[in-house]
């Protein structure tokens, strides 16, 4: 899986897929290095969890590419969609920011419309990977090194960059996300 930087919203992604699918096409296969895998259709995701059925952008196409040399299929996600998760990064960041300012899981669940168990799972995921994410992001933004505690680090990080950008940088550095 490859994450394409710069596509920060679902509407932007839908427009880019419709008008310029080649912008998603990898220059080389991440597995074997062969140039320009073939366009191989798409699969659908349902990342728009807050619209009702009439306002929803779902389903959203995720472009796929096929390497004829090593025979693998490569999916290319836009920066805004989290791999292997139902919610886009913006929703997850909204939840995490509210937890950082000490809102209760119950209150967050009511305002963001995400289950308390999901909010707690995201929070635990972020805490479990703090050392890995922190060290990776400090390589890109050395000033984050001033914040050695978890809450201080993520508060400073979210003031500087979005969660989607942070996870993109981690992914580009070889850190598996989410």
N, C-alpha and C positions, 0 to 999 in steps of 0.2 A: 504494500500500500504506500502511495505517495501522497503527500499533502501539498496542494498548490497554494503558495502564499498570495496574499492580496485580495482574495475573494472573501470578503468579511460579512456578507449577508446573503440570505437565500435568494432574494430577487436578483442580486448581482450574479449569483451562480447560475440561475435559470437563464438569464439573458446571455451569459458567456457561453453556456452549453449550446444555446440555440443559434447564436451568431458566429461563434468562433471556437468550435470544438477542438481545433488544432492547438489552441492555447493550453489545453489540458494534456496534450500528447507528450509523453516523456521523450527527451532527446536520445535516451539510451535505456536499455533494460537494466533495472537495478540488480538483477540476478547475474546476468552474463556479460553485460556491457554492449550487446549488439545495438546498432543505431536504429532509432525510430520504429518501435513496435507498431503493429497494425492497429487500427481502430477496430474494436471488437464489441461494439454495442454499449449497453449500459445495464445496470440493475437499479432498482428503485429503493429509496429510503423514505421514511416518514419522519423527518426531523422537526416539522412544524407542529409542535404539541399544543400551542396555545390558541390556534385559530379553530373556530367551529368548522363543521364540514363545508359550509358555504364560503368561508373566508380562508380556508387552509390552502397552503401552497403544495400540499402533499398530493401525489407522490413526487419526490424530487429525483431526477435521474443522476446517477453517479457513473461517469464514463469509465469504460474498461478498455484495456489494450492488451494485445496478445503478442508475445515474442515467439516468432517461428523457429528461432534457434534453440532456446531452452524449453520451449513449450509451456510457459507459465502465463497466467493472466494477471495483469496489473490494474488495480483500481486506483483512481485519482480522486481524492476528496478535496473539496474547497476548504480553505482555512477555517471557515465558520462551523463546519460539521465535525463533531467529535467522532473518532473511530470507535466502533463497538458500543455506542451509547445512543439512547433515544433522544436526548435533549442536545440542542446546540450549545456551543461554548458560552454564549452570552447569558443564557439562562443559568448555567452552572456558576458563572462568575457572579451573577446577581445573588444567588444563594450564598456563595462563599463570602462575599462582601458583608452580607447581613450577619452571618455567623461571626465574622471578625469584629463587628461592632457590638457583639453580645446580644443579638436578637435571639429569641427562643425558637426552637425548631417548629413549635406550634404556630407562632406568629409568621415565620417565614413561609411555612406551608400554606397559610391562608393568603398571604400577599402574592407569592410567586406561583401558586397553584401547582406545587410539586409535593409529593408525599413526604412526610417527616422521615420515613425510613430512607428515602432516596437522598434527602438532604444530609442525613447522618452518614450515609454510605459515601457520598462525595467528600464530606469533611474528613472522614477516616482515610479515604484514599489519598487525599492531599497530605495529610499528616504522615502516613506511612512512607510516602515517597519524597518527603521534604529534603532529606540529605542529598538524594540523587538530583531532584529538580533544582534545589538551591545551588549546588555546586555547578551544575550546567549553566544556569541563568547568570550566576556571578561571573562566569567566563565572558559572557556577552555584555553584561552591565556590572562592571567592577564596583560601582557605588552601592550596589545591593549588599556588598560585603560588610557594610557598616551595621547591618541588621542581622544579628546572630540568632535571635529567637524566632520561632515559627511565625507568630502573629505579626511581629514587626517586619519580618522579611516579606510576607505576602501582602501586607498593607502597602509597603513601599513599592513592591513589584506591580501591584494593580494600579498604583498612581502613575507608573511609568509606561506599562504596556498592558494589553488585554490578556486574559487567560488563553485565548486562541493563539495569540502571538507567542506567549510563553511556551505553550505546548508544541507549537510549530518549531520553535528553536530547540526544544528538547528532542523532538522527533528528528530534526536535521542533524543533531549531534549523536544520534544512535540510541537515544533513550526511548524505550517502548512506552507508548501512551495508549489509552489512559491508565 
